Amino acid sequence: MELRTRVVGPWPMNSYALVCPTTRQSVLIDPGAEPDELVTMLDGTIPVAIVLTHTHPDHIGALEEMRNRLGVPVFAHPGPHVAGVTLRVDRTLAHGDVVTVGDSAIRAWHTPGHTADMVCYLVEGAPIAIVGDTLFDGGPGRTWSADDFCITLTTLRTIVLTWSDDVVCCPGHGSSFRLGERRAAIERFLAHAPKGFFGDATWDM
């Protein structure tokens, strides 16, 4: 699949589009802000859905406007959503569900920790993962309680590290990175993660 990216919003975040190379059907992932930029990113494609990684405001700020502009359904985890957000979802996605995009597809992986409704999307047959705020080049997504931090550790151990080293992780903020280049750092982090911690963490803390 073709991957397109736009950095949008006052707290710069990455909105993505995945495009089927044969049918030109596309999905928009995380419409955070700047609808005109997002429409430009989708130029030459046929949008079929809006897909969310999670419901923090910087990731869904332009959701309703893009829903209205594109006239397509919204797919997301059933929740609970961030801070009691009420979200109109046309299709809920559980772990392992597949979203078809023309002749291509993406698979949902539930990766809680940063939020309860966090979902990553791996492209079927290609080493691309849209990981939202699950993890970044420098560390995992921020957590707001010790319990959430423990959940993040479990997500890293049981989900993220099962992916191939070739997978390119495309996060909600910052640069993409190849999982294999960070695997050793993540494993060290898991081995020495402080008990009772929460907040911003780095792989080398």
MDAnalysis code that builds the backbone (N, CA, C; Angstrom):
import MDAnalysis as mda
import numpy as np

u = mda.Universe.empty(615, n_residues=205, atom_resindex=np.repeat(np.arange(205), 3), trajectory=True)
u.add_TopologyAttr("name", ["N", "CA", "C"] * 205)
u.add_TopologyAttr("resid", np.arange(1, 206))
u.add_TopologyAttr("resname", ["MET", "GLU", "LEU", "ARG", "THR", "ARG", "VAL", "VAL", "GLY", "PRO", "TRP", "PRO", "MET", "ASN", "SER", "TYR", "ALA", "LEU", "VAL", "CYS", "PRO", "THR", "THR", "ARG", "GLN", "SER", "VAL", "LEU", "ILE", "ASP", "PRO", "GLY", "ALA", "GLU", "PRO", "ASP", "GLU", "LEU", "VAL", "THR", "MET", "LEU", "ASP", "GLY", "THR", "ILE", "PRO", "VAL", "ALA", "ILE", "VAL", "LEU", "THR", "HIS", "THR", "HIS", "PRO", "ASP", "HIS", "ILE", "GLY", "ALA", "LEU", "GLU", "GLU", "MET", "ARG", "ASN", "ARG", "LEU", "GLY", "VAL", "PRO", "VAL", "PHE", "ALA", "HIS", "PRO", "GLY", "PRO", "HIS", "VAL", "ALA", "GLY", "VAL", "THR", "LEU", "ARG", "VAL", "ASP", "ARG", "THR", "LEU", "ALA", "HIS", "GLY", "ASP", "VAL", "VAL", "THR", "VAL", "GLY", "ASP", "SER", "ALA", "ILE", "ARG", "ALA", "TRP", "HIS", "THR", "PRO", "GLY", "HIS", "THR", "ALA", "ASP", "MET", "VAL", "CYS", "TYR", "LEU", "VAL", "GLU", "GLY", "ALA", "PRO", "ILE", "ALA", "ILE", "VAL", "GLY", "ASP", "THR", "LEU", "PHE", "ASP", "GLY", "GLY", "PRO", "GLY", "ARG", "THR", "TRP", "SER", "ALA", "ASP", "ASP", "PHE", "CYS", "ILE", "THR", "LEU", "THR", "THR", "LEU", "ARG", "THR", "ILE", "VAL", "LEU", "THR", "TRP", "SER", "ASP", "ASP", "VAL", "VAL", "CYS", "CYS", "PRO", "GLY", "HIS", "GLY", "SER", "SER", "PHE", "ARG", "LEU", "GLY", "GLU", "ARG", "ARG", "ALA", "ALA", "ILE", "GLU", "ARG", "PHE", "LEU", "ALA", "HIS", "ALA", "PRO", "LYS", "GLY", "PHE", "PHE", "GLY", "ASP", "ALA", "THR", "TRP", "ASP", "MET"])
u.atoms.positions = np.array([
    [0.846, -1.204, 0.000],
    [0.000, 0.000, 0.000],
    [0.873, 1.243, 0.000],
    [0.342, 2.283, -0.585],
    [1.014, 3.586, -0.565],
    [0.703, 4.288, 0.753],
    [1.728, 4.803, 1.403],
    [1.576, 5.524, 2.663],
    [1.809, 7.007, 2.425],
    [0.862, 7.820, 2.877],
    [1.004, 9.272, 2.806],
    [0.898, 9.845, 4.217],
    [1.591, 10.952, 4.462],
    [1.633, 11.542, 5.798],
    [1.482, 13.047, 5.710],
    [0.752, 13.614, 6.672],
    [0.717, 15.064, 6.871],
    [0.896, 15.335, 8.362],
    [1.745, 16.296, 8.686],
    [1.917, 16.747, 10.065],
    [0.990, 17.939, 10.269],
    [0.044, 17.820, 11.204],
    [-1.008, 18.834, 11.353],
    [-1.181, 19.205, 12.823],
    [-1.809, 20.357, 13.037],
    [-2.237, 20.736, 14.378],
    [-1.216, 21.541, 15.155],
    [-1.689, 22.217, 16.213],
    [-0.801, 23.039, 17.050],
    [0.171, 22.213, 17.878],
    [-0.193, 20.951, 18.215],
    [0.725, 19.998, 18.841],
    [1.025, 18.980, 17.760],
    [2.023, 19.242, 16.935],
    [2.138, 18.512, 15.662],
    [1.970, 17.006, 15.813],
    [1.004, 16.484, 15.057],
    [0.766, 15.044, 15.041],
    [0.665, 14.582, 13.596],
    [0.885, 13.285, 13.425],
    [0.919, 12.705, 12.089],
    [-0.437, 12.107, 11.736],
    [-1.057, 12.669, 10.699],
    [-2.217, 12.024, 10.085],
    [-1.707, 11.228, 8.887],
    [-2.314, 10.086, 8.661],
    [-1.854, 9.194, 7.599],
    [-2.996, 8.852, 6.649],
    [-2.618, 8.519, 5.423],
    [-3.534, 7.886, 4.478],
    [-2.845, 6.642, 3.936],
    [-3.582, 5.542, 3.862],
    [-3.114, 4.320, 3.214],
    [-3.942, 4.126, 1.956],
    [-3.251, 3.912, 0.839],
    [-3.908, 3.903, -0.466],
    [-3.622, 2.578, -1.167],
    [-4.673, 1.905, -1.629],
    [-4.515, 0.701, -2.436],
    [-3.934, 1.094, -3.796],
    [-2.822, 0.503, -4.197],
    [-2.179, 0.938, -5.443],
    [-2.940, 0.569, -6.707],
    [-3.847, -0.385, -6.626],
    [-4.575, -0.800, -7.836],
    [-5.916, -0.102, -7.968],
    [-6.667, -0.003, -6.872],
    [-8.004, 0.590, -6.957],
    [-8.020, 2.069, -6.595],
    [-6.956, 2.548, -5.938],
    [-6.836, 3.926, -5.427],
    [-7.800, 4.209, -4.277],
    [-8.444, 3.177, -3.734],
    [-9.212, 3.381, -2.513],
    [-8.264, 3.704, -1.362],
    [-8.753, 4.501, -0.402],
    [-7.890, 4.945, 0.691],
    [-8.654, 4.967, 2.001],
    [-7.872, 4.911, 3.095],
    [-8.410, 5.202, 4.425],
    [-7.596, 6.350, 5.015],
    [-8.293, 7.221, 5.720],
    [-7.668, 8.322, 6.442],
    [-7.539, 7.904, 7.899],
    [-6.329, 8.039, 8.452],
    [-6.077, 7.619, 9.828],
    [-5.744, 8.839, 10.681],
    [-6.540, 9.044, 11.733],
    [-6.328, 10.119, 12.723],
    [-6.403, 11.518, 12.114],
    [-7.624, 11.985, 11.815],
    [-7.804, 13.345, 11.296],
    [-7.721, 14.376, 12.420],
    [-6.501, 14.744, 12.778],
    [-6.301, 15.562, 13.972],
    [-6.651, 17.023, 13.808],
    [-6.371, 17.603, 12.641],
    [-6.567, 19.044, 12.438],
    [-6.364, 19.350, 10.955],
    [-6.587, 20.620, 10.591],
    [-6.308, 21.129, 9.246],
    [-6.975, 20.299, 8.148],
    [-8.303, 20.336, 8.096],
    [-9.025, 19.521, 7.114],
    [-8.586, 19.745, 5.670],
    [-8.261, 20.987, 5.315],
    [-7.837, 21.230, 3.930],
    [-6.569, 20.456, 3.597],
    [-5.635, 20.393, 4.546],
    [-4.410, 19.621, 4.333],
    [-4.729, 18.136, 4.178],
    [-5.678, 17.658, 4.975],
    [-6.034, 16.244, 4.900],
    [-6.695, 15.913, 3.566],
    [-7.536, 16.807, 3.085],
    [-8.163, 16.591, 1.772],
    [-7.098, 16.559, 0.686],
    [-6.123, 17.451, 0.788],
    [-5.030, 17.461, -0.185],
    [-4.255, 16.149, -0.140],
    [-4.014, 15.628, 1.062],
    [-3.303, 14.358, 1.194],
    [-4.039, 13.229, 0.478],
    [-5.361, 13.308, 0.452],
    [-6.183, 12.258, -0.166],
    [-6.392, 12.463, -1.660],
    [-5.792, 13.493, -2.224],
    [-5.999, 13.810, -3.636],
    [-5.678, 12.611, -4.527],
    [-6.558, 12.342, -5.476],
    [-6.347, 11.252, -6.409],
    [-6.719, 9.888, -5.871],
    [-7.372, 9.859, -4.692],
    [-7.795, 8.594, -4.106],
    [-9.304, 8.586, -3.916],
    [-9.824, 7.422, -3.563],
    [-11.256, 7.256, -3.284],
    [-11.383, 6.865, -1.820],
    [-11.619, 7.815, -0.917],
    [-11.706, 7.472, 0.506],
    [-12.879, 6.543, 0.782],
    [-12.623, 5.519, 1.614],
    [-13.676, 4.574, 1.967],
    [-13.955, 4.542, 3.468],
    [-13.056, 5.108, 4.289],
    [-13.274, 5.105, 5.736],
    [-12.292, 6.051, 6.409],
    [-12.676, 6.475, 7.615],
    [-11.776, 7.149, 8.542],
    [-11.520, 6.173, 9.683],
    [-10.258, 5.972, 10.020],
    [-9.864, 4.996, 11.024],
    [-9.091, 5.711, 12.119],
    [-9.401, 5.394, 13.381],
    [-8.772, 6.070, 14.512],
    [-7.844, 5.124, 15.264],
    [-6.683, 5.666, 15.700],
    [-5.829, 4.906, 16.602],
    [-6.313, 5.045, 18.043],
    [-6.789, 6.244, 18.419],
    [-7.323, 6.477, 19.761],
    [-8.012, 7.831, 19.766],
    [-8.564, 8.218, 20.914],
    [-9.467, 9.372, 20.926],
    [-8.937, 10.567, 21.718],
    [-7.629, 10.727, 21.820],
    [-7.112, 11.980, 22.359],
    [-7.469, 13.121, 21.402],
    [-7.749, 14.317, 21.943],
    [-8.244, 15.414, 21.104],
    [-7.344, 15.766, 19.924],
    [-6.025, 15.657, 20.094],
    [-5.140, 16.029, 18.982],
    [-5.228, 15.044, 17.818],
    [-5.837, 13.885, 18.030],
    [-5.967, 12.892, 16.966],
    [-7.347, 12.895, 16.311],
    [-8.318, 13.542, 16.934],
    [-9.682, 13.525, 16.380],
    [-10.261, 14.927, 16.209],
    [-9.409, 15.950, 16.268],
    [-9.914, 17.324, 16.229],
    [-10.690, 17.673, 14.977],
    [-10.338, 17.064, 13.850],
    [-11.035, 17.349, 12.593],
    [-11.944, 16.205, 12.167],
    [-12.255, 15.310, 13.098],
    [-13.008, 14.109, 12.737],
    [-14.370, 14.432, 12.146],
    [-15.157, 15.242, 12.830],
    [-16.518, 15.488, 12.351],
    [-16.519, 16.220, 11.017],
    [-15.612, 17.186, 10.852],
    [-15.563, 17.889, 9.565],
    [-15.143, 16.940, 8.448],
    [-14.178, 16.079, 8.705],
    [-13.747, 15.144, 7.661],
    [-14.818, 14.090, 7.391],
    [-15.534, 13.682, 8.416],
    [-16.655, 12.763, 8.191],
    [-17.669, 13.402, 7.244],
    [-17.978, 14.667, 7.481],
    [-18.954, 15.362, 6.646],
    [-18.427, 15.606, 5.239],
    [-17.158, 15.968, 5.143],
    [-16.591, 16.247, 3.817],
    [-16.500, 14.988, 2.959],
    [-16.064, 13.893, 3.568],
    [-15.813, 12.675, 2.797],
    [-17.033, 11.778, 2.677],
    [-17.956, 11.870, 3.646],
    [-19.153, 11.035, 3.610],
    [-18.839, 9.552, 3.743],
    [-17.863, 9.237, 4.612],
    [-17.440, 7.845, 4.782],
    [-17.631, 7.433, 6.240],
    [-17.675, 6.132, 6.523],
    [-17.847, 5.657, 7.902],
    [-16.575, 5.839, 8.729],
    [-16.773, 5.842, 10.051],
    [-15.670, 5.947, 11.004],
    [-15.507, 4.609, 11.713],
    [-14.270, 4.118, 11.755],
    [-13.931, 2.858, 12.416],
    [-13.032, 3.160, 13.609],
    [-13.311, 2.536, 14.759],
    [-12.497, 2.760, 15.958],
    [-12.769, 1.657, 16.965],
    [-11.912, 1.593, 17.968],
    [-12.119, 0.671, 19.076],
    [-13.397, 1.059, 19.825],
    [-14.123, 0.093, 20.402],
    [-15.382, 0.429, 21.087],
    [-15.206, 1.216, 22.379],
    [-13.981, 1.319, 22.898],
    [-13.791, 2.087, 24.117],
    [-13.608, 1.201, 25.336],
    [-13.538, 1.848, 26.522],
    [-13.904, 3.236, 26.798],
    [-12.952, 4.233, 26.125],
    [-13.550, 5.347, 25.700],
    [-12.788, 6.378, 25.032],
    [-12.238, 7.378, 26.042],
    [-11.320, 8.192, 25.588],
    [-10.594, 9.125, 26.454],
    [-11.549, 10.123, 27.095],
    [-11.455, 10.262, 28.416],
    [-12.197, 11.291, 29.165],
    [-13.692, 11.267, 28.866],
    [-14.230, 10.080, 28.633],
    [-15.661, 9.959, 28.398],
    [-16.143, 10.508, 27.070],
    [-15.234, 10.650, 26.103],
    [-15.615, 11.148, 24.776],
    [-16.745, 10.297, 24.203],
    [-17.774, 10.967, 23.708],
    [-18.851, 10.279, 23.001],
    [-18.518, 10.280, 21.519],
    [-18.355, 9.111, 20.963],
    [-17.881, 8.991, 19.595],
    [-18.906, 8.240, 18.756],
    [-19.275, 8.821, 17.622],
    [-20.155, 8.124, 16.682],
    [-19.292, 7.214, 15.814],
    [-19.370, 5.919, 16.093],
    [-18.561, 4.946, 15.369],
    [-19.478, 4.083, 14.508],
    [-19.129, 3.947, 13.239],
    [-19.939, 3.142, 12.327],
    [-19.554, 1.666, 12.370],
    [-18.290, 1.412, 12.712],
    [-17.841, 0.026, 12.880],
    [-16.813, -0.012, 14.003],
    [-17.050, -0.859, 15.007],
    [-16.063, -1.014, 16.063],
    [-15.064, -2.094, 15.665],
    [-13.815, -1.878, 16.060],
    [-12.734, -2.779, 15.683],
    [-12.168, -3.470, 16.914],
    [-12.218, -4.773, 16.917],
    [-11.596, -5.579, 17.964],
    [-10.236, -6.063, 17.481],
    [-9.446, -6.564, 18.424],
    [-8.120, -7.086, 18.095],
    [-8.238, -8.164, 17.021],
    [-7.502, -7.997, 15.925],
    [-7.501, -8.978, 14.846],
    [-8.443, -8.673, 13.708],
    [-9.321, -7.684, 13.878],
    [-10.247, -7.342, 12.796],
    [-9.498, -6.775, 11.598],
    [-10.027, -7.022, 10.413],
    [-9.406, -6.585, 9.164],
    [-10.280, -5.537, 8.494],
    [-9.633, -4.486, 8.013],
    [-10.298, -3.443, 7.228],
    [-9.800, -3.568, 5.794],
    [-10.726, -3.791, 4.873],
    [-10.371, -3.933, 3.460],
    [-10.295, -2.565, 2.805],
    [-9.223, -2.368, 2.040],
    [-9.025, -1.113, 1.305],
    [-8.714, -1.495, -0.135],
    [-9.743, -1.561, -0.967],
    [-9.554, -2.026, -2.330],
    [-9.058, -3.455, -2.331],
    [-7.931, -3.692, -3.002],
    [-7.332, -5.027, -3.055],
    [-6.363, -5.255, -1.897],
    [-6.266, -4.299, -0.993],
    [-5.345, -4.379, 0.142],
    [-6.141, -4.442, 1.440],
    [-5.422, -4.567, 2.560],
    [-6.106, -4.658, 3.847],
    [-5.158, -4.244, 4.961],
    [-5.754, -3.802, 6.079],
    [-5.004, -3.537, 7.297],
    [-5.661, -4.307, 8.439],
    [-4.846, -4.717, 9.407],
    [-5.338, -5.497, 10.540],
    [-5.175, -4.688, 11.824],
    [-6.214, -4.685, 12.660],
    [-6.208, -3.952, 13.926],
    [-5.550, -4.783, 15.027],
    [-4.685, -4.135, 15.804],
    [-4.058, -4.730, 16.981],
    [-4.358, -3.827, 18.168],
    [-5.091, -4.332, 19.131],
    [-5.408, -3.537, 20.323],
    [-4.156, -3.444, 21.181],
    [-3.696, -2.211, 21.440],
    [-2.425, -1.989, 22.153],
    [-2.622, -0.991, 23.290],
    [-3.369, -1.350, 24.317],
    [-3.692, -0.388, 25.389],
    [-2.472, -0.038, 26.237],
    [-2.639, 1.057, 26.973],
    [-1.592, 1.556, 27.860],
    [-1.644, 3.069, 27.874],
    [-1.253, 3.682, 26.777],
    [-1.390, 5.139, 26.639],
    [-2.842, 5.548, 26.797],
    [-3.734, 4.802, 26.157],
    [-5.180, 4.903, 26.374],
    [-5.759, 3.491, 26.321],
    [-6.976, 3.352, 26.848],
    [-7.634, 2.042, 26.816],
    [-8.097, 1.667, 25.421],
    [-8.302, 2.670, 24.561],
    [-8.865, 2.407, 23.235],
    [-7.820, 2.458, 22.117],
    [-6.540, 2.342, 22.489],
    [-5.467, 2.444, 21.495],
    [-5.444, 1.239, 20.567],
    [-5.336, 1.514, 19.270],
    [-5.260, 0.473, 18.250],
    [-4.131, 0.808, 17.281],
    [-3.328, -0.195, 16.941],
    [-2.355, -0.083, 15.865],
    [-2.919, -0.777, 14.622],
    [-2.434, -0.359, 13.453],
    [-2.891, -0.942, 12.199],
    [-1.695, -1.414, 11.390],
    [-1.626, -2.719, 11.158],
    [-0.550, -3.296, 10.366],
    [-1.064, -3.611, 8.974],
    [-0.302, -3.181, 7.984],
    [-0.672, -3.445, 6.598],
    [-0.415, -4.907, 6.289],
    [-1.417, -5.586, 5.782],
    [-1.274, -6.986, 5.408],
    [-0.316, -7.108, 4.220],
    [0.724, -7.928, 4.386],
    [1.647, -8.177, 3.294],
    [2.701, -7.107, 3.082],
    [2.800, -6.156, 3.997],
    [3.813, -5.099, 3.871],
    [4.284, -4.710, 5.269],
    [5.548, -4.317, 5.430],
    [6.091, -4.019, 6.763],
    [5.788, -2.596, 7.222],
    [4.518, -2.264, 7.344],
    [4.106, -0.928, 7.761],
    [3.124, -1.069, 8.911],
    [3.376, -0.328, 9.996],
    [2.461, -0.304, 11.138],
    [2.193, 1.137, 11.524],
    [0.916, 1.524, 11.540],
    [0.519, 2.827, 12.061],
    [0.278, 2.609, 13.549],
    [1.134, 3.164, 14.407],
    [1.130, 2.779, 15.820],
    [0.542, 3.834, 16.750],
    [0.040, 4.946, 16.202],
    [-0.542, 5.967, 17.072],
    [0.454, 6.395, 18.131],
    [-0.011, 6.467, 19.395],
    [0.869, 6.847, 20.499],
    [1.255, 5.635, 21.358],
    [1.190, 4.434, 20.774],
    [1.608, 3.232, 21.493],
    [3.093, 3.302, 21.838],
    [3.891, 3.669, 20.834],
    [5.322, 3.840, 21.057],
    [5.874, 4.802, 20.028],
    [7.026, 5.394, 20.413],
    [7.722, 6.338, 19.562],
    [9.165, 5.877, 19.402],
    [9.903, 6.586, 18.581],
    [11.301, 6.246, 18.380],
    [12.066, 6.242, 19.703],
    [11.720, 7.171, 20.611],
    [12.477, 7.311, 21.847],
    [11.885, 6.664, 23.079],
    [10.668, 6.130, 22.988],
    [10.065, 5.546, 24.178],
    [8.602, 5.226, 23.966],
    [7.956, 4.678, 24.991],
    [6.523, 4.367, 24.889],
    [5.677, 5.620, 25.070],
    [4.389, 5.512, 24.737],
    [3.480, 6.624, 24.955],
    [3.316, 6.950, 26.430],
    [3.054, 8.216, 26.720],
    [2.883, 8.670, 28.095],
    [1.745, 7.908, 28.777],
    [1.913, 7.648, 30.067],
    [0.855, 7.020, 30.867],
    [0.490, 7.929, 32.028],
    [-0.725, 7.750, 32.544],
    [-1.248, 8.630, 33.582],
    [-1.495, 7.910, 34.901],
    [-1.125, 6.644, 34.991],
    [-1.219, 5.903, 36.253],
    [-0.244, 4.743, 36.204],
    [0.115, 4.227, 37.388],
    [1.003, 3.074, 37.445],
    [0.364, 1.858, 36.781],
    [-0.952, 1.730, 36.913],
    [-1.648, 0.612, 36.262],
    [-1.524, 0.711, 34.744],
    [-1.692, 1.926, 34.210],
    [-1.560, 2.108, 32.762],
    [-0.144, 1.797, 32.297],
    [0.849, 2.161, 33.102],
    [2.233, 1.856, 32.740],
    [2.445, 0.345, 32.686],
    [1.887, -0.388, 33.641],
    [1.984, -1.852, 33.618],
    [1.323, -2.430, 32.380],
    [0.196, -1.845, 31.990],
    [-0.485, -2.301, 30.777],
    [0.394, -2.048, 29.560],
    [1.051, -0.885, 29.519],
    [1.974, -0.586, 28.422],
    [3.079, -1.624, 28.343],
    [3.657, -2.005, 29.493],
    [4.718, -3.008, 29.494],
    [4.221, -4.326, 28.909],
    [3.000, -4.726, 29.283],
    [2.422, -5.956, 28.749],
    [2.203, -5.853, 27.247],
    [1.718, -4.699, 26.799],
    [1.507, -4.486, 25.365],
    [2.813, -4.603, 24.592],
    [3.868, -4.011, 25.125],
    [5.163, -4.094, 24.447],
    [5.653, -5.538, 24.381],
    [5.538, -6.259, 25.509],
    [6.045, -7.633, 25.564],
    [5.255, -8.587, 24.665],
    [3.937, -8.502, 24.759],
    [3.089, -9.536, 24.164],
    [2.578, -9.198, 22.777],
    [2.701, -7.943, 22.386],
    [2.192, -7.549, 21.069],
    [3.303, -6.953, 20.214],
    [3.826, -5.806, 20.607],
    [4.766, -5.086, 19.746],
    [5.990, -5.936, 19.414],
    [6.567, -6.582, 20.405],
    [7.790, -7.342, 20.158],
    [7.548, -8.644, 19.397],
    [6.294, -8.987, 19.131],
    [6.009, -10.148, 18.278],
    [6.084, -9.789, 16.793],
    [6.117, -8.492, 16.489],
    [6.183, -8.065, 15.095],
    [7.592, -8.269, 14.548],
    [7.684, -8.351, 13.236],
    [8.966, -8.531, 12.561],
    [9.871, -7.310, 12.744],
    [11.165, -7.552, 12.769],
    [12.135, -6.451, 12.824],
    [11.993, -5.509, 11.639],
    [11.460, -6.003, 10.530],
    [11.344, -5.184, 9.320],
    [10.199, -4.187, 9.373],
    [9.305, -4.329, 10.353],
    [8.148, -3.443, 10.428],
    [8.595, -2.007, 10.688],
    [8.112, -1.108, 9.858],
    [8.354, 0.321, 10.050],
    [7.193, 0.887, 10.857],
    [7.495, 1.364, 12.058],
    [6.481, 1.921, 12.952],
    [6.288, 3.400, 12.636],
    [5.047, 3.755, 12.337],
    [4.702, 5.136, 11.974],
    [3.875, 5.714, 13.119],
    [4.478, 6.535, 13.979],
    [3.809, 6.967, 15.204],
    [2.945, 8.210, 15.013],
    [2.209, 8.530, 16.077],
    [1.344, 9.697, 16.052],
    [2.097, 11.009, 16.121],
    [3.343, 10.965, 16.557],
    [4.177, 12.167, 16.658],
    [5.611, 11.772, 16.350],
    [6.321, 12.609, 15.630],
    [7.725, 12.349, 15.371],
    [7.953, 11.429, 14.191],
    [9.193, 10.977, 14.084],
    [9.640, 10.237, 12.912],
    [9.325, 8.745, 13.005],
    [9.184, 8.134, 11.843],
    [9.019, 6.685, 11.766],
    [10.356, 6.009, 12.043],
    [10.289, 4.729, 12.414],
    [11.491, 3.978, 12.726],
    [11.242, 2.499, 12.474],
    [12.323, 1.779, 12.214],
    [12.235, 0.341, 11.999],
    [12.299, -0.355, 13.343],
    [11.368, -1.263, 13.596],
    [11.280, -1.901, 14.908],
    [12.583, -2.602, 15.274],
    [13.223, -3.247, 14.319],
    [14.460, -3.958, 14.611],
    [15.558, -3.066, 15.147],
    [15.525, -1.778, 14.774],
    [16.542, -0.844, 15.250],
    [16.303, -0.432, 16.709],
    [15.122, -0.718, 17.237],
    [14.801, -0.342, 18.616],
    [14.538, -1.550, 19.511],
    [14.537, -2.750, 18.929],
    [14.158, -3.939, 19.701],
    [15.040, -4.111, 20.941],
    [16.339, -4.026, 20.794],
    [17.228, -4.234, 21.931],
    [16.964, -3.200, 23.022],
    [16.742, -1.946, 22.638],
    [16.465, -0.895, 23.623],
    [15.147, -1.156, 24.344],
    [14.133, -1.621, 23.613],
    [12.844, -1.927, 24.228],
    [12.990, -3.098, 25.201],
    [13.749, -4.101, 24.814],
    [13.950, -5.255, 25.706],
    [14.684, -4.848, 26.976],
    [15.687, -3.961, 26.859],
    [16.380, -3.469, 28.058],
    [15.434, -2.669, 28.940],
    [14.620, -1.845, 28.309],
    [13.635, -1.050, 29.036],
    [12.689, -1.956, 29.816],
    [12.202, -3.006, 29.191],
    [11.285, -3.923, 29.856],
    [11.962, -4.641, 31.024],
    [13.228, -4.924, 30.866],
    [13.954, -5.642, 31.923],
    [14.194, -4.779, 33.150],
    [14.219, -3.446, 32.971],
    [14.579, -2.556, 34.078],
    [13.493, -1.518, 34.383],
    [12.293, -1.723, 33.857],
    [11.223, -0.736, 34.058],
    [10.933, -0.546, 35.553],
    [10.901, 0.692, 36.036],
    [10.681, 0.928, 37.473],
    [9.253, 0.605, 37.887],
    [9.098, -0.004, 39.028],
    [7.765, -0.317, 39.544],
    [7.111, 0.957, 40.069],
    [5.807, 1.052, 39.868],
    [5.068, 2.196, 40.359],
    [5.215, 3.452, 39.535],
    [5.929, 3.374, 38.414],
    [6.181, 4.546, 37.581],
    [4.967, 4.852, 36.706],
    [4.803, 6.118, 36.342],
    [3.962, 6.514, 35.222],
    [4.402, 7.892, 34.770],
    [3.995, 8.252, 33.549],
    [4.402, 9.527, 32.981],
    [5.141, 9.316, 31.674],
    [6.037, 10.259, 31.339],
    [6.838, 10.156, 30.124],
    [8.049, 9.269, 30.382],
    [8.249, 8.298, 29.528],
    [9.355, 7.369, 29.699],
    [10.191, 7.358, 28.420],
    [11.456, 6.968, 28.573],
    [12.343, 6.770, 27.433],
    [12.937, 5.377, 27.508],
    [13.354, 4.873, 26.352],
    [13.906, 3.511, 26.312],
    [15.147, 3.371, 27.192],
    [15.885, 4.468, 27.381],
    [17.141, 4.376, 28.124],
    [17.032, 4.893, 29.557],
    [15.822, 4.986, 30.104],
    [15.664, 5.517, 31.470],
    [16.177, 4.512, 32.515],
])
